[in-house]
Amino acid sequence: ISEPFREYIAEFVGVAVLIIFGAGADCQVVLSANTGNYLSLNYGWAIGIAMGVWISGGISGGHINPAVTLALATWRGFPWKKVPGFLFAQLLGGVVGAGLVYANYIHAIDIVEGGRHIRTLNTAGLFATYAADYMTNVSCFFSEFLATAVLIIVIHAMNDKRNTPPPAGLAPLVLFFVILGIGASLGMETGFAINPARDLGPRMLTAMVGYGRQVFDFRNQYWIWCPVMAPFLGAQVGTILYDMFLYKGPDNVFGRLGSQIHISPA
């Protein structure tokens, strides 16, 4: 298998594993009365990101998030020619991972919903994210934007050789803690998607298995502007902030611009 193709497969498998652990935890907690609580959900997603990056990190870099891929292409020299393949692989991984979890929990979903022919947003939320009723549209966007900006800043700090990068092989552990922290601190209101593939892939799967258009029609196409656009923009702004104030690497666009600006003495 050619190297680029291995990278795409690694991204696909990484996202699928992320969804299996994360959505699996959602299903186990919500569909059973006595197996966990909100912290269990956070652990499921944190373990999912750690295992997904562990599987893919040495092959593809372990992006497993379109917002991360796009930020690295924009600001860190990741090849643009690989971006479409990475994004497609990540999205497909989200669909397949959600499909495996759905197949595993279909009978429990039937019981909760009242039959195989009934599918509502009550269980669609086990796979994709849906904001709390009290949240305004602006608040929803801000929550996902903020959480993703925090995520990408930690990722850049982790990869910054002039900062405090973790020892080789321990990046998944760092990501475990940051996802656990984001979920525990910022996750309640919108479900902390912070990853377009993590939300859109499972959302597409639910539409295909009987939930229909309601998963896309929720709150005026919520899926576009909150769990997709907000993470993309949050990752871009988070990178800009890190590069402007903290990063000193040779690929820092702002550092190069600053070195080219000379103020003539009076």
N, C-alpha and C positions, 0 to 999 in steps of 0.2 A: 504494500500500500504506500503510495507517495506521501511525502511529508505533509503537504498542505491538506490532503484528504484525511490523514490521521488527526490533524488539528481540528478539522470540522467534526470528526467523529468524537473526539475528546470533549468538545463543547456540547455536543448533543447528549452524550452520556452524563456529563457533569450536571447539566440542567435537569435531565430526567431523574437523576439521583436526588438532587435538591428537592424536586417536587414530591418524589416518593416519601422522603422523610417528612417534609413540611406539611403537605396536604394529608399524608397519612396520619400525622399527629392531630391535625384538625379533625379528621374523621373519627379517630379513636376517642378524642375528648368529647366531641359534641354528640356523637351517635350512641355513646354509652354513658350511663349515669354516674359511674364510680371509678373512672380510670384516669382522672387528671383534672387540671384546671388551666387557667390562662398561661401560667408559667410553663406548663407542659407544651403548649403550642410554641412558645418561644424557644424552648429547648429543641423541639422538632425541627424548626427552621434553621436554628443555629447549627445543629448537627448536620442538616442537609447541606448547608453552604460549605461547611468544613469538609465533609466527605466528597462533595462535588468538586471542590478545588483540589483536594488530595488526589483524586482520580485524574484530573485534567491538567493540573498545574505544570507538570514537567513536560507536557506535550504541546499544549496550546497557550500556556500562560494562565490558564484557569480564570478566564474572564467570567464565564457563565452568566453574563448580564449584558444585554445590548447597550445599556447606558454606559457601562464601563468600557466596552469595546469602542464606542463612538468617542468617548473622552480621550482614550489612549491614542486613537487615530488623529484626533484634532490637536492634541498637545504633546504627545510622547512619541510620535514617529511610527506608530503602528501602521503597517501598509494598508492603504485604502483599498487596494485590490482584494484584500482578504475580508473586508468588512461585510459585504453582502453575504458571503458564505458563512461567516461567523453568526450573523444575525439570523439567517435562515436555520442554521443548525440549532441555535439556542431556542428559537421559537418551536421548532419541531420537537426538541427535547421536552419542552413544556407540555406539548400536546400528548406525547407518548407517556411521559411520567404521570400525568393526570389520568390518562386512560388506564394505566395499570392500577392506580389507586382506586379508581372508580370500579373496576372489575373486582377488586378485592373487597370492597365495601358495599357492593350493589344491594345485597340482601338487607343489610342494616339500613341503607337509605330507603329501600322499599318500605320497611317497617315504620320509619319515622315519617315518611311522606304519606303513607296510607295505601301504597300500591305501586306496581311497576309503571303504571300509566300516569302517575302524578309526579311532576317535577316542578318545584318552586324555588324561589330565591333563598328560602330557608336552608336548603342544602347546597344550592349553587355556591353559596359563600364558603363552603368547605374547600373549594378549589380556587376560585378567583376572589378578588377583594371587593367589598361593598362598604361604603362609608356609613357611619352611624347617622341616624335620622336627624339629629340635632345639628349636624355639621353643615355650614354653608358651603357653597361651591368654592369660594375663595379659600376657606379654611381647609377644605379637603386638599386642594392643590398645594397650599403652603406646607401641610403636614408631610406629604410625599416628597416635595421639593427639599425641605429641611433634612429629612431622614436620609435622602440620597446624597445630599451634600456632605453630611457627616460621614457617610460610608466611604465616599470617594476620597475625602481628606485622609481618613485612616489608611486607605489603600495606598495612597501616594506616600504617606509617611512610612509605611511598611516597606515600600520599594525604594526609598530614598537612602542611598548609601552614605549620605552625609548627615543623616538623622540617626535613628536607632532601629535599623532593620533587624528582624528576628533572625535567629540562626537558621541555616539551611534546613528546609523541610518543615518549619514551624509556622509558615504563613497560614495554613488552615486553622491552627489554634488561635491566631490573632483574629481571623475572620469569625471563628466561633464566638469569641467574646464580643466582637463589635455587633454582630447580628443579635446575639442574646441581649445586649445592652439596648440596641435600638428597639427591639420588640418590647422590652420591659419598660422603656422610657417614653417611646413615641408611637407605639404600635396600636393602641386601643382604638383610635378614632377612624382610621382608614385601613387597618390591617397590614400596614407597612409592606406594601408591594415592593417598592424601591428597586424594581427590576421588571421592565416591560415584558420579557419572555415568561417570567414567573407568573404574571397575571394573564397576559393575552393568550398564551398557549392553553392553559387550563380553561380559560373562558371559551375558547373555540371548541375545546373538547365537550364542555357541557352543552353548548349549542347543538353539537352533533348527536348527543345521546338522549335528547328529549326535552331539554330545557328551552330550546327555541330562541326566538328573538329577544325575549325578556332580559337575557344576560347582557345584551348590547344596548337595549333601550333604557335601561335603568338610569334615571336622573340625567336625561338628555345626553346620551352617549358619554356617560361618565368614564367609560373605559378608555376613551381617547385622551382626554385632558388630565385625568388624575393619575392612574397607574402607568400610563405610557409617556405622555408629554412631560409631566412633572419630574419623573426620574431622569429623563434625558437632559432636561434643563438644569436640574439640581446637580448632576454630575459635571456639567460644563462649568457652572458657576463655582462649585466646590473646587474644581481644578484651578480655575483662574485665581481664586483666593489663596490657595496653597502656593501657587507659582509666584504670585505677586509679593507675598509676605514671608514665605518660608523656604522655598526651593532655590537651591543654588547650582543645580545641575547644568551641564553644557547644553541641554536641549530646552532650557527655560527661555521661552519666547520673550518674556518681559525682561529677563536679564540681558539678552542680546540687544533689545531695543534701548535699554538704559545705557549700555556701553557705547552705543552709537550716537548718543545725545551729548554734545559738548557745549558748555556754556562759556562764551568768550568773556574774559575779564573786562571790567569796565575801563 
